[in-house]
Amino acid sequence: MVDLTGVNAQTNQANRVTERAAAKSGGTKAKEPAAMAPPTDRIEISAGAKEAQTISHLVQLAQAEPEIRPEAVAQAKEKLAQGGYEGIEVSRQTAKKILGM
């Protein structure tokens, strides 16, 4: 068990010291803690966190899209059947895209 007999005496002494200091400064009785304005909470979100949220949102949107687009596949098949992917220039363009150039 904790002995709390001295706690009230210390609190009363601290209150008297505060009242004396207020009287010396020409003020009235010191404000009680209950009379003070309540503290306010603030949240600050860093730029990095905002960017991470945006990226997360974009990833969710990308995942919602189908991996295979049937209309693009149909266009590619048609172009291939018509000979649109033949020739050296097509090969060069494909190689550049693969290499990221």
DRENPA-3360 file (N, C-alpha, C; in nm, 2 decimals, always signed):
BEGIN
1 = MVDLTGVN = +0.08/-0.12/+0.00/+0.00/+0.00/+0.00/+0.09/+0.12/+0.00 ~ +0.05/+0.23/-0.07/+0.12/+0.35/-0.08/+0.08/+0.45/+0.02 ~ +0.17/+0.52/+0.09/+0.14/+0.62/+0.19/+0.12/+0.75/+0.12 ~ +0.00/+0.81/+0.13/-0.03/+0.93/+0.06/-0.05/+1.05/+0.16 ~ -0.01/+1.03/+0.28/-0.04/+1.14/+0.38/+0.03/+1.27/+0.35 ~ +0.15/+1.26/+0.29/+0.22/+1.38/+0.26/+0.18/+1.45/+0.13 ~ +0.11/+1.39/+0.05/+0.07/+1.44/-0.08/-0.01/+1.57/-0.07 ~ -0.12/+1.56/+0.02/-0.20/+1.68/+0.03/-0.13/+1.80/+0.09;
9 = AQTNQANR = -0.04/+1.77/+0.18/+0.04/+1.88/+0.24/+0.13/+1.95/+0.13 ~ +0.19/+1.87/+0.05/+0.27/+1.92/-0.06/+0.19/+2.00/-0.16 ~ +0.07/+1.95/-0.19/-0.01/+2.02/-0.29/-0.06/+2.15/-0.23 ~ -0.10/+2.16/-0.10/-0.14/+2.28/-0.04/-0.02/+2.38/-0.04 ~ +0.10/+2.34/-0.01/+0.21/+2.43/-0.01/+0.24/+2.48/-0.15 ~ +0.23/+2.40/-0.25/+0.25/+2.45/-0.39/+0.14/+2.55/-0.42 ~ +0.02/+2.53/-0.38/-0.09/+2.63/-0.41/-0.06/+2.76/-0.34 ~ -0.01/+2.76/-0.22/+0.02/+2.88/-0.15/+0.14/+2.96/-0.21;
17 = VTERAAAK = +0.24/+2.88/-0.26/+0.35/+2.95/-0.33/+0.30/+3.02/-0.46 ~ +0.21/+2.95/-0.53/+0.16/+3.01/-0.65/+0.08/+3.13/-0.62 ~ +0.00/+3.13/-0.52/-0.09/+3.25/-0.48/+0.00/+3.36/-0.44 ~ +0.11/+3.34/-0.36/+0.20/+3.44/-0.32/+0.27/+3.51/-0.44 ~ +0.31/+3.42/-0.54/+0.38/+3.48/-0.66/+0.28/+3.57/-0.73 ~ +0.16/+3.53/-0.74/+0.06/+3.61/-0.81/+0.03/+3.74/-0.74 ~ +0.03/+3.73/-0.61/+0.01/+3.86/-0.53/+0.12/+3.95/-0.55 ~ +0.25/+3.90/-0.55/+0.36/+3.99/-0.57/+0.37/+4.06/-0.70;
25 = SGGTKAKE = +0.32/+3.99/-0.80/+0.32/+4.04/-0.94/+0.21/+4.14/-0.96 ~ +0.12/+4.16/-0.86/+0.01/+4.25/-0.88/-0.11/+4.19/-0.94 ~ -0.10/+4.06/-0.97/-0.22/+3.99/-1.02/-0.31/+3.95/-0.91 ~ -0.42/+3.89/-0.96/-0.51/+3.84/-0.86/-0.47/+3.70/-0.83 ~ -0.56/+3.63/-0.77/-0.53/+3.49/-0.74/-0.50/+3.41/-0.86 ~ -0.40/+3.32/-0.85/-0.36/+3.24/-0.97/-0.47/+3.16/-1.02 ~ -0.47/+3.15/-1.15/-0.57/+3.07/-1.22/-0.56/+2.92/-1.18 ~ -0.67/+2.86/-1.15/-0.67/+2.72/-1.12/-0.66/+2.64/-1.25;
33 = PAAMAPPT = -0.61/+2.52/-1.25/-0.59/+2.45/-1.37/-0.72/+2.43/-1.45 ~ -0.84/+2.42/-1.38/-0.96/+2.40/-1.44/-1.01/+2.52/-1.52 ~ -0.96/+2.64/-1.48/-1.00/+2.77/-1.55/-0.92/+2.79/-1.67 ~ -0.81/+2.72/-1.69/-0.73/+2.74/-1.81/-0.79/+2.68/-1.93 ~ -0.76/+2.72/-2.05/-0.81/+2.67/-2.17/-0.76/+2.53/-2.19 ~ -0.85/+2.44/-2.24/-0.81/+2.30/-2.25/-0.71/+2.29/-2.37 ~ -0.62/+2.19/-2.35/-0.52/+2.18/-2.46/-0.59/+2.13/-2.59 ~ -0.53/+2.16/-2.70/-0.58/+2.12/-2.83/-0.49/+2.02/-2.89;
41 = DRIEISAG = -0.54/+1.93/-2.97/-0.47/+1.83/-3.04/-0.44/+1.88/-3.18 ~ -0.33/+1.84/-3.24/-0.29/+1.87/-3.38/-0.23/+1.75/-3.44 ~ -0.26/+1.74/-3.57/-0.19/+1.63/-3.65/-0.13/+1.70/-3.77 ~ +0.00/+1.67/-3.79/+0.06/+1.71/-3.91/+0.11/+1.59/-3.99 ~ +0.07/+1.59/-4.12/+0.10/+1.48/-4.21/+0.22/+1.53/-4.30 ~ +0.32/+1.45/-4.30/+0.44/+1.49/-4.37/+0.42/+1.47/-4.52 ~ +0.50/+1.54/-4.60/+0.49/+1.53/-4.75/+0.51/+1.39/-4.79 ~ +0.60/+1.32/-4.73/+0.63/+1.18/-4.76/+0.51/+1.09/-4.74;
49 = AKEAQTIS = +0.44/+1.11/-4.63/+0.32/+1.03/-4.60/+0.21/+1.06/-4.70 ~ +0.20/+1.19/-4.74/+0.10/+1.22/-4.84/+0.13/+1.15/-4.97 ~ +0.26/+1.15/-5.01/+0.30/+1.09/-5.13/+0.28/+0.94/-5.13 ~ +0.31/+0.88/-5.01/+0.28/+0.73/-4.99/+0.14/+0.70/-5.01 ~ +0.05/+0.79/-4.95/-0.09/+0.77/-4.97/-0.14/+0.77/-5.11 ~ -0.08/+0.87/-5.19/-0.12/+0.88/-5.33/-0.07/+0.76/-5.41 ~ +0.05/+0.71/-5.38/+0.10/+0.59/-5.45/+0.02/+0.47/-5.41 ~ -0.02/+0.46/-5.29/-0.10/+0.35/-5.25/-0.24/+0.35/-5.32;
57 = HLVQLAQA = -0.29/+0.47/-5.34/-0.42/+0.48/-5.41/-0.40/+0.44/-5.56 ~ -0.30/+0.49/-5.62/-0.27/+0.45/-5.76/-0.25/+0.31/-5.78 ~ -0.18/+0.24/-5.68/-0.16/+0.10/-5.69/-0.29/+0.02/-5.68 ~ -0.38/+0.07/-5.60/-0.51/+0.01/-5.58/-0.59/+0.02/-5.71 ~ -0.58/+0.14/-5.78/-0.65/+0.16/-5.90/-0.59/+0.07/-6.01 ~ -0.46/+0.06/-6.02/-0.40/-0.03/-6.12/-0.44/-0.18/-6.09 ~ -0.44/-0.22/-5.97/-0.48/-0.36/-5.94/-0.63/-0.38/-5.98 ~ -0.71/-0.28/-5.98/-0.85/-0.30/-6.01/-0.87/-0.32/-6.16;
65 = EPEIRPEA = -0.77/-0.27/-6.24/-0.78/-0.29/-6.39/-0.74/-0.43/-6.43 ~ -0.81/-0.48/-6.53/-0.77/-0.62/-6.58/-0.63/-0.62/-6.63 ~ -0.56/-0.73/-6.61/-0.42/-0.74/-6.66/-0.42/-0.76/-6.81 ~ -0.52/-0.82/-6.87/-0.52/-0.84/-7.02/-0.64/-0.75/-7.07 ~ -0.61/-0.67/-7.16/-0.72/-0.58/-7.22/-0.76/-0.65/-7.35 ~ -0.88/-0.71/-7.36/-0.92/-0.78/-7.48/-0.92/-0.69/-7.60 ~ -0.95/-0.56/-7.60/-0.95/-0.48/-7.72/-0.81/-0.46/-7.77 ~ -0.71/-0.45/-7.68/-0.57/-0.43/-7.73/-0.52/-0.56/-7.79;
73 = VAQAKEKL = -0.56/-0.67/-7.73/-0.52/-0.80/-7.79/-0.58/-0.82/-7.93 ~ -0.71/-0.78/-7.94/-0.78/-0.80/-8.07/-0.71/-0.71/-8.18 ~ -0.67/-0.59/-8.14/-0.60/-0.50/-8.24/-0.47/-0.55/-8.28 ~ -0.39/-0.61/-8.18/-0.26/-0.66/-8.21/-0.27/-0.78/-8.30 ~ -0.37/-0.87/-8.28/-0.39/-0.99/-8.36/-0.42/-0.94/-8.51 ~ -0.51/-0.84/-8.52/-0.55/-0.80/-8.65/-0.43/-0.74/-8.73 ~ -0.35/-0.66/-8.66/-0.23/-0.60/-8.72/-0.13/-0.70/-8.76 ~ -0.11/-0.81/-8.67/-0.02/-0.91/-8.70/-0.07/-0.99/-8.83;
81 = AQGGYEGI = -0.20/-1.02/-8.84/-0.25/-1.09/-8.95/-0.23/-1.01/-9.08 ~ -0.23/-0.88/-9.07/-0.22/-0.79/-9.19/-0.07/-0.76/-9.22 ~ +0.02/-0.82/-9.15/+0.16/-0.80/-9.17/+0.22/-0.67/-9.12 ~ +0.15/-0.61/-9.02/+0.19/-0.48/-8.97/+0.31/-0.49/-8.88 ~ +0.35/-0.61/-8.84/+0.47/-0.62/-8.75/+0.59/-0.68/-8.82 ~ +0.59/-0.67/-8.95/+0.71/-0.72/-9.02/+0.80/-0.60/-9.06 ~ +0.93/-0.63/-9.08/+1.02/-0.53/-9.12/+1.13/-0.50/-9.01 ~ +1.24/-0.45/-9.06/+1.35/-0.42/-8.97/+1.32/-0.31/-8.87;
89 = EVSRQTAK = +1.24/-0.21/-8.92/+1.21/-0.09/-8.83/+1.13/-0.13/-8.71 ~ +1.04/-0.22/-8.73/+0.95/-0.28/-8.62/+1.04/-0.35/-8.52 ~ +1.14/-0.43/-8.57/+1.23/-0.50/-8.48/+1.31/-0.40/-8.40 ~ +1.36/-0.29/-8.46/+1.44/-0.19/-8.39/+1.35/-0.12/-8.28 ~ +1.23/-0.09/-8.32/+1.14/-0.02/-8.22/+1.11/-0.11/-8.10 ~ +1.09/-0.24/-8.13/+1.06/-0.34/-8.02/+1.18/-0.35/-7.93 ~ +1.30/-0.36/-7.99/+1.43/-0.38/-7.91/+1.45/-0.25/-7.82 ~ +1.42/-0.14/-7.88/+1.44/-0.01/-7.80/+1.34/-0.01/-7.68;
97 = KILGM = +1.22/-0.05/-7.70/+1.12/-0.06/-7.59/+1.16/-0.16/-7.48 ~ +1.21/-0.27/-7.53/+1.25/-0.37/-7.43/+1.37/-0.32/-7.35 ~ +1.46/-0.25/-7.41/+1.58/-0.20/-7.34/+1.55/-0.07/-7.27 ~ +1.43/-0.02/-7.29/+1.40/+0.10/-7.22/+1.46/+0.23/-7.27 ~ +1.48/+0.23/-7.40/+1.55/+0.35/-7.46/+1.45/+0.44/-7.53;
% end
